[in-house]
Amino acid sequence: MRYLISCLLILCSTTIANADDRITTAVAAVAADVVFMRHALAPGFGDPANFALDECRTQRNLDNIGRQQAVSIGAEIRQSETQFTEILSSEWCRCKETTELLGLSKWETFSGLNSFFQDFANKEDVMNKLEHKLYTLNSGVTLMVTHQVVIRAATGQSLGSGELVAFNTLSKATQKFRLD
């Protein structure tokens, strides 16, 4: 009898844990091969006029709340059943810091995720690189940490800081969600 009760408790706790696996649920809902994430909270709007890609001090960056948000999102991703085959980040410092703080596996920057909001990157170049990447993805699910304007151009979805959208590159289906 104890064995039966133990098995039922394990089964129930597994079901409850899986029911709260929001990332895996969103990915499965649309058979996503990409999850776009908007960088964590970086207060303000746009970047300063003296923006320089290689100088974080000239950019709008994460604050302490944004850093904690990225750590929290990373913890939830690590507890999920979803494993990313590739992790890419915009070259902007707020995206790189978000990606680093997620605490996931190896990642790299990709200029096809850079913001063209204030013309610090050319929209046509960015979107051409991104579209090429979306058509040549490795199998599995790729995480892309980027900016609202890139996500909206690629998926039609507008996201708040730290929000995510599961995206199927073939059907263009989307499932928006939050982890923090």
N, C-alpha and C positions, 0 to 999 in steps of 0.2 A: 504494500500500500504506500509506504514512504517513497518507494522508487517511482510509482505512478504519479504521486503528488509532485515530486522533484522534477520529473519530466514535463508535467503540465506547467509548472512555474517557469522552467527554462523556455518552453515553447511560447508562453505568454510574454515573457520579457523580451525574447527575440522579436516577436510580432510587434510589441510596443516600440522597441528600438527602431525597427525597420519602418514603422508607420511615421516616425519622426525624422526619417532620413529624407529631408526635403530636396536635397540635390539629386539623389538617385531617383526620387519620384518625378521630379521635373524632367530629368534627362529621359527617363522611360516614357513619360507622357507624350513626347514628340519624337522619340527615337533620335535624340540629339547626337550630333558628332562634334559640336562646339558648345562651350559655355562661355559667354561673354560676361565679364565682370567690370563694372565701373569702379575705378579706384576708390579707396576709402575716403572719408571726409577730409577735404582740404578747403578750409573756409575761404570765402572770397568768390570772385568771378573772373574767369579768364586768367591770363598771366600778365605780369608787369611789362611795360613797353621795352624794357632793357633785357627781355628774355634771351637766354642763351642755353641751348640744349645741353651743353657740357658743364653748366654752372648751376647747381641746385639753388643757390642763394638768389638767383634771378627768376625763380619760378614760384608759383603757388604750390605750397607743400602741405603734407599731412600735419595736423596738429595732434596733440596727445589723444584726443577722442578718436581721431581717424586711425592712429596707430593701434589703439586698443580694439577698434572695430576690425581692423585687418587681422589681428591676432585671434580674436573671437571667431571670425569667419573661417580662418585657417583651421582652428581646432574642430569646428563642425565638419569641415571637408575631410579632415583626417579620420574622423569617426564614422564617416559615411562609407558606403560600399563602392562609391565611384572612385575610380583610379584614373588619373589623366595620363595619356600617352605622351603628351607634349604640353608644356606651359610656356606661354609667350607673353611679353609685356611691351607696352609702348616704351619708347626711350625717355619719356618725361619722368622726372624724379619722383613725382607722387605715385606713378604707376609702378616704377621699379621698387620703391619702398613698400608699397602695398604687397607686391608679389613676394618680396623678401620676407615680410612679416607673416605671410600666410604659413610659412614654415613647411612648404611642400617639397617635392623633389627638385631636381635640377631644372632651371628655367633660363631663358635667354630673351634678349630684347629683339624686337621686330619692328622695323620702321613702317610697316603696313598697318600699325595700330596707333600711329602718332596723331595728335590732335591737329585739325585744320581749322579750328574755330576762329582763330585770329590770323590766319594765313602764315603761321610760323612753319607750317608744312603745307605742301601743295595737295589739295583735296584729290585731284585726279590721280596723282602719283600714289598717294596713300591707298585710295580705293582700288586702283589697279593691282597693287601689290597684295592687298588683302583678298581681293577676288581670286587672284592666282593661287594664293595659299589655301583658300577655302576649297578650290577644285583639286588640290593636290595633297590633301591631308593624309597623314598616317591613319591607319585603322584605329578605332577606339574613339575616345573623347579628348579634345584639345581644350585647354583653358586659355582664354585670351583676356588679359587685364588691360583695359584701355579707357577711353573717354566717352562721354555721353554722345558727342556728335558722330563718332565712328560707329558706335552701337546702333544709333538711330538710322544712320545711312545704310548699315548692313542688314538690320532686322526690322526696322520700322518702330522699334520700341524705345521709349525714353525711360532712363533709369536714374534713380537717385544714387547718391554716394554709397558704395558698398553693395548695391543691388546686382542681381545676376539675371541672365536670361539664357535658357537652354535653347539651342537653335539647330534645326535640321537643315543642312545645306542643300539637300535635294528638294524637299517639299516646301521649304521656307517657313515651316511651322515653328512657333515660339512658345515658351512657357516661362513667364517672369516669376522670380521668387526672391526672398530675402533669407539670409542665414543668421543674422545677428539679432 
